Amino acid sequence: MKVEFLYFEGCPGHVAAFSLLRQAVAEEDGGAELVAIEVPSPEAAEAHRFVGSPTIRIDGVDLEGPEVEASQGYGWRCRYYEDSEPDQPKAVPSAELIRRRLRQRISEVAKDESD
């Protein structure tokens, strides 16, 4: 499983979000590949399918689901999560959302392997 964390400096919460993500990946699937990608400019946003900072993708699918790319588009901007971590900026997705998506993907992979 590949987990991507895309960000740029200057948006609130990307450090806290990465910390939560690292912890969740270690606890849910320590073998997952975690890749941090800094999106350096507005021009790079489209090439990286960057919804905003931070963007988290699990095996290419956005943390909030595949439809978020179509509904929000790509751009070099700060991102806000409806399901955010309490006492953190809205740019920090909740630990529960991260864990739920990781577990969901682990389950999908296991099912595919057993078929």
N, CA and C of each residue as an Amber inpcrd file, in Angstrom:
protein
   345
   0.8470000  -1.1770000   0.0000000   0.0000000   0.0000000   0.0000000
   0.8910000   1.2390000   0.0000000   0.5120000   2.2210000  -0.7910000
   1.2510000   3.4760000  -0.8610000   0.3840000   4.6100000  -0.3290000
   0.9290000   5.3600000   0.6200000   0.2340000   6.4940000   1.2140000
   1.0340000   7.7490000   0.8890000   0.3840000   8.7030000   0.2100000
   1.0420000   9.9460000  -0.1720000   0.5210000  11.1000000   0.6840000
   1.4320000  11.9400000   1.1090000   1.1080000  13.1440000   1.8640000
   1.6530000  14.3170000   1.0690000   0.7650000  15.1080000   0.4860000
   1.1740000  16.2470000  -0.3330000   0.8760000  17.5300000   0.4310000
   1.7920000  18.4770000   0.3680000   1.6580000  19.6940000   1.1680000
   2.5090000  20.8090000   0.5760000   2.3180000  22.0100000   1.1140000
   3.2970000  23.0710000   0.9390000   3.3930000  23.8300000   2.2490000
   4.5460000  24.4220000   2.4680000   4.7760000  25.1900000   3.6910000
   3.8480000  26.3870000   3.7090000   3.3760000  26.7330000   4.8930000
   2.5610000  27.9380000   5.0290000   1.1060000  27.6840000   5.3550000
   0.6120000  26.4730000   5.1190000  -0.7630000  26.1740000   5.4950000
  -0.7740000  25.6280000   6.9210000  -1.7690000  26.0110000   7.6910000
  -1.8040000  25.5690000   9.0870000  -2.0750000  24.0710000   9.1800000
  -1.3520000  23.4280000  10.0400000  -1.6700000  22.0530000  10.3640000
  -0.9770000  20.9610000   9.5890000  -0.1970000  21.2900000   8.5580000
   0.3750000  20.1810000   7.7890000   1.3530000  19.3560000   8.6240000
   2.0500000  19.9710000   9.5620000   2.9780000  19.2220000  10.4190000
   2.1940000  18.2770000  11.3280000   1.1190000  18.7730000  11.9430000
   0.2870000  17.9300000  12.8110000  -0.3820000  16.8190000  12.0050000
  -0.8470000  17.1400000  10.8080000  -1.4930000  16.1380000   9.9600000
  -0.5200000  15.0260000   9.5940000   0.7120000  15.3840000   9.2590000
   1.7030000  14.3670000   8.8990000   2.0300000  13.4860000  10.0960000
   2.1030000  14.0840000  11.2640000   2.3750000  13.3230000  12.4760000
   1.2600000  12.3070000  12.7420000   0.0060000  12.7290000  12.6380000
  -1.1270000  11.8110000  12.8100000  -1.0940000  10.7020000  11.7630000
  -0.7890000  11.0700000  10.5290000  -0.7370000  10.0890000   9.4510000
   0.3540000   9.0540000   9.7080000   1.5430000   9.5140000  10.0730000
   2.6500000   8.5890000  10.3690000   2.2660000   7.6070000  11.4640000
   1.6640000   8.1130000  12.5170000   1.2700000   7.2700000  13.6350000
   0.2110000   6.2460000  13.1940000  -0.7840000   6.6940000  12.4520000
  -1.8410000   5.7910000  11.9930000  -1.2890000   4.7090000  11.0670000
  -0.4230000   5.0810000  10.1620000   0.1730000   4.1040000   9.2420000
   0.9750000   3.0720000  10.0300000   1.7620000   3.5280000  10.9940000
   2.5700000   2.6100000  11.8080000   1.6860000   1.6310000  12.5760000
   0.5640000   2.1150000  13.0900000  -0.3110000   1.2660000  13.9020000
  -1.2150000   0.3640000  13.0630000  -1.6340000   0.8250000  11.9050000
  -2.5760000   0.0510000  11.0880000  -1.8930000  -0.8670000  10.0790000
  -0.8120000  -0.3860000   9.4790000  -0.1070000  -1.1820000   8.4630000
   1.3320000  -0.6850000   8.3670000   2.1610000  -1.1800000   9.2580000
   3.5510000  -0.7370000   9.3090000   4.3290000  -0.9680000   8.0310000
   3.8100000  -1.8160000   7.1400000   4.5130000  -2.0940000   5.8900000
   4.1640000  -1.1390000   4.7630000   3.2410000  -0.2300000   5.0020000
   2.8470000   0.7040000   3.9490000   3.9870000   1.6690000   3.6360000
   4.0620000   2.0500000   2.3840000   5.0510000   3.0470000   1.9460000
   4.4370000   4.4290000   2.1440000   5.0650000   5.2420000   2.9740000
   4.5920000   6.6030000   3.2340000   5.5300000   7.5740000   2.5370000
   4.9600000   8.3820000   1.6370000   5.7440000   9.3100000   0.8310000
   5.2460000  10.7300000   1.0610000   6.1460000  11.6250000   1.4680000
   5.8200000  13.0450000   1.6160000   6.2750000  13.7710000   0.3490000
   5.3730000  14.5580000  -0.2160000   5.6600000  15.2710000  -1.4610000
   5.3480000  16.7470000  -1.2540000   6.3660000  17.5770000  -1.3580000
   6.1290000  19.0140000  -1.2770000   5.7440000  19.5120000  -2.6640000
   4.6410000  20.2090000  -2.7400000   4.1610000  20.7910000  -3.9980000
   4.6960000  22.2200000  -4.0220000   5.6860000  22.4960000  -4.8630000
   6.4480000  23.7340000  -4.7400000   5.8020000  25.0020000  -5.2900000
   4.7560000  24.8450000  -6.1230000   4.2230000  26.0460000  -6.7880000
   2.8060000  25.7920000  -7.2910000   2.1000000  26.8670000  -7.6140000
   0.7610000  26.7020000  -8.2040000   0.8000000  25.8930000  -9.5040000
   1.8510000  26.0450000 -10.2600000   1.9720000  25.3220000 -11.5270000
   2.0660000  23.8130000 -11.3110000   2.6120000  23.3970000 -10.1870000
   2.7890000  21.9730000  -9.8990000   1.5110000  21.3150000  -9.3800000
   0.5180000  22.1010000  -8.9800000  -0.6970000  21.5550000  -8.3760000
  -1.4280000  20.5910000  -9.3070000  -1.5980000  20.9690000 -10.5330000
  -2.3070000  20.1170000 -11.5020000  -1.5460000  18.8150000 -11.7340000
  -0.2470000  18.9070000 -11.9270000   0.5550000  17.7130000 -12.1930000
   0.5060000  16.7210000 -11.0340000   0.3870000  17.2280000  -9.8180000
   0.3440000  16.3730000  -8.6270000  -1.0740000  15.9890000  -8.2060000
  -2.1030000  16.4470000  -8.9700000  -3.5050000  16.2260000  -8.5680000
  -3.7120000  16.7120000  -7.1380000  -3.2750000  17.9240000  -6.9020000
  -3.2110000  18.5140000  -5.5650000  -4.4910000  19.2760000  -5.2560000
  -5.3020000  18.7270000  -4.3530000  -6.5640000  19.3570000  -3.9830000
  -6.3090000  20.5190000  -3.0250000  -5.2370000  20.4490000  -2.2710000
  -4.8680000  21.4940000  -1.3180000  -4.0020000  20.9180000  -0.2210000
  -3.3870000  21.7770000   0.5540000  -2.4440000  21.3480000   1.5900000
  -3.1400000  21.2090000   2.9370000  -3.0510000  20.0230000   3.5220000
  -2.4430000  18.7910000   3.0230000  -3.4510000  17.9010000   2.2900000
  -2.9530000  17.1790000   1.3060000  -3.7210000  16.1570000   0.6110000
  -3.1320000  14.8090000   0.9920000  -3.9880000  13.8770000   1.3330000
  -3.5630000  12.5210000   1.6730000  -4.2510000  11.5740000   0.7020000
  -3.4610000  10.7270000   0.0550000  -4.0030000   9.7140000  -0.8560000
  -3.5160000   8.3350000  -0.4300000  -4.4150000   7.3820000  -0.4710000
  -4.0880000   5.9940000  -0.1550000  -4.2770000   5.1920000  -1.4360000
  -3.1760000   4.6690000  -1.9510000  -3.1850000   3.9700000  -3.2460000
  -3.8790000   4.8030000  -4.3170000  -3.5600000   6.0900000  -4.3330000
  -4.0470000   6.9890000  -5.3670000  -5.4130000   7.6000000  -5.1250000
  -6.1020000   7.2070000  -4.0440000  -7.4530000   7.7060000  -3.7650000
  -7.4000000   8.7130000  -2.6150000  -8.0020000   9.8670000  -2.8240000
  -8.0150000  10.9140000  -1.8170000  -8.6670000  10.4250000  -0.5240000
  -8.1760000  10.9150000   0.5920000  -8.6860000  10.5450000   1.9130000
 -10.1930000  10.7600000   2.0250000 -10.7140000  11.8070000   1.4080000
 -12.1480000  12.1010000   1.4770000 -12.9420000  11.4370000   0.3450000
 -12.2890000  10.6200000  -0.4400000 -12.9630000   9.8800000  -1.5020000
 -12.5880000  10.3790000  -2.8840000 -12.8110000   9.5510000  -3.8990000
 -12.3960000   9.9110000  -5.2600000 -13.1490000  11.1000000  -5.8390000
 -14.3530000  11.3440000  -5.3630000 -15.1560000  12.4320000  -5.9290000
 -14.6480000  13.8130000  -5.5320000 -13.8010000  13.9060000  -4.5080000
 -13.3430000  15.2220000  -4.0420000 -12.4970000  15.9350000  -5.1040000
 -11.7550000  15.1770000  -5.8870000 -10.9440000  15.8030000  -6.9390000
 -11.8410000  16.4870000  -7.9680000 -12.9140000  15.8160000  -8.3460000
 -13.8340000  16.3970000  -9.3370000 -14.6020000  17.5800000  -8.7560000
 -15.0100000  17.4670000  -7.4990000 -15.8300000  18.5290000  -6.9220000
 -15.0230000  19.7630000  -6.5260000 -13.7810000  19.5700000  -6.0850000
 -12.9830000  20.7130000  -5.6360000 -11.9360000  21.1610000  -6.6480000
 -11.5530000  20.2770000  -7.5470000 -10.5180000  20.6230000  -8.5160000
  -9.1480000  20.6990000  -7.8620000  -8.1770000  21.0850000  -8.6510000
  -6.8010000  21.1570000  -8.1750000  -6.3940000  22.6090000  -7.9870000
  -5.5450000  22.8470000  -7.0030000  -5.0700000  24.2020000  -6.7790000
  -4.0630000  24.2680000  -5.6510000  -3.2680000  25.2980000  -5.6910000
  -2.2340000  25.5360000  -4.6690000  -2.8700000  26.3910000  -3.5940000
  -3.5150000  25.7140000  -2.6510000  -4.2810000  26.3890000  -1.6050000
  -4.2680000  25.5260000  -0.3480000  -4.6870000  26.1290000   0.7300000
  -4.8310000  25.3690000   1.9690000  -6.1250000  24.5710000   1.8920000
  -6.0960000  23.4120000   2.4800000  -7.2430000  22.5110000   2.4520000
  -7.8760000  22.4200000   3.8330000  -9.1680000  22.2330000   3.8520000
  -9.8850000  22.0910000   5.1100000 -10.7350000  20.8330000   5.0720000
 -10.7170000  20.0960000   6.1610000 -11.4480000  18.8400000   6.2800000
 -12.6670000  19.0230000   7.1670000 -13.8160000  18.5450000   6.7020000
 -15.0270000  18.5680000   7.5240000 -14.8280000  17.7170000   8.7710000
 -14.2290000  16.5430000   8.5760000 -13.9470000  15.6360000   9.6880000
 -12.5150000  15.9140000  10.1430000 -12.3670000  16.9580000  10.9590000
 -11.0310000  17.3880000  11.3700000 -10.7400000  16.9650000  12.8080000
  -9.4700000  17.0080000  13.1500000  -9.0140000  16.6200000  14.4870000
  -9.4200000  17.7020000  15.4860000 -10.0520000  17.3150000  16.5960000
 -10.4180000  18.3020000  17.6140000  -9.2020000  19.0710000  18.1210000
  -9.3840000  20.3310000  18.4180000  -8.3250000  21.1920000  18.9540000
  -7.1670000  21.4120000  17.9840000  -7.4080000  21.1800000  16.7050000
  -6.4080000  21.4360000  15.6630000  -7.0670000  22.3000000  14.5900000
  -6.2500000  22.9250000  13.7310000  -6.8440000  23.6480000  12.6000000
  -7.6590000  22.6900000  11.7250000  -8.6400000  23.2090000  11.0030000
  -9.4670000  22.3830000  10.1090000  -8.6330000  21.7030000   9.0220000
  -7.3850000  22.1080000   8.8590000  -6.4980000  21.4960000   7.8730000
  -5.9690000  20.1470000   8.3360000  -6.2860000  19.7450000   9.5570000
  -5.8160000  18.4700000  10.0940000  -6.9870000  17.4870000  10.1010000
  -6.9510000  16.5010000   9.1940000  -8.0390000  15.5240000   9.2040000
  -8.0130000  14.7370000  10.5030000  -9.1660000  14.2360000  10.9140000
  -9.2100000  13.4980000  12.1750000  -8.4200000  12.1940000  12.0610000
  -7.8330000  11.8010000  13.1830000  -7.1080000  10.5350000  13.2430000
  -8.0540000   9.3890000  12.8930000  -9.3140000   9.5020000  13.3160000
 -10.2900000   8.4420000  13.0280000 -10.5610000   8.3320000  11.5320000
 -10.6640000   9.4540000  10.8260000 -10.8510000   9.4140000   9.3710000
  -9.6630000   8.7130000   8.7110000  -8.4620000   9.0660000   9.1100000
  -7.2600000   8.4470000   8.5380000  -7.2730000   6.9410000   8.7950000
  -7.5160000   6.5480000  10.0300000  -7.5240000   5.1190000  10.3810000
  -8.6350000   4.3590000   9.6280000  -9.8080000   4.9620000   9.5420000
 -10.9250000   4.3210000   8.8480000 -10.5790000   4.0490000   7.3860000
  -9.9780000   5.0410000   6.7210000  -9.6080000   4.8670000   5.3080000
  -8.4900000   3.8390000   5.1390000  -7.5210000   3.8490000   6.0550000
  -6.4490000   2.8500000   5.9900000  -7.0320000   1.4420000   6.1520000
  -7.8780000   1.2550000   7.1510000  -8.4970000  -0.0610000   7.3890000
  -9.3300000  -0.4890000   6.1870000 -10.0550000   0.4590000   5.6070000
 -10.8770000   0.1590000   4.4390000 -10.0150000  -0.3550000   3.2920000
  -8.9000000   0.3240000   3.0520000  -8.0190000  -0.0810000   1.9500000
  -7.3500000  -1.4170000   2.2540000  -6.9350000  -1.6340000   3.4880000
  -6.3240000  -2.9090000   3.8690000  -7.3220000  -4.0440000   3.6240000
  -8.5810000  -3.8160000   3.9810000  -9.6340000  -4.8060000   3.7770000
  -9.8440000  -5.0740000   2.2900000  -9.8460000  -4.0280000   1.4700000
 -10.0230000  -4.1870000   0.0240000  -8.8920000  -5.0000000  -0.5850000
  -7.6700000  -4.7100000  -0.1720000  -6.4970000  -5.4340000  -0.6870000
  -6.5720000  -6.9040000  -0.2760000  -6.9180000  -7.1640000   0.9730000
  -7.0250000  -8.5460000   1.4650000  -8.0970000  -9.3090000   0.6870000
  -9.2180000  -8.6550000   0.4120000 -10.3070000  -9.2880000  -0.3360000
  -9.8450000  -9.6150000  -1.7590000  -9.1560000  -8.6600000  -2.3880000
  -8.6610000  -8.8820000  -3.7550000  -7.6710000 -10.0500000  -3.7990000
  -6.8360000 -10.1450000  -2.7630000  -5.8440000 -11.2180000  -2.7190000
  -6.4870000 -12.5870000  -2.4810000  -7.6270000 -12.6140000  -1.7990000
  -8.2770000 -13.8950000  -1.5040000  -9.1650000 -14.3700000  -2.6360000
  -9.5000000 -13.4780000  -3.5670000 -10.3590000 -13.8690000  -4.7140000
  -9.6160000 -14.6410000  -5.7470000
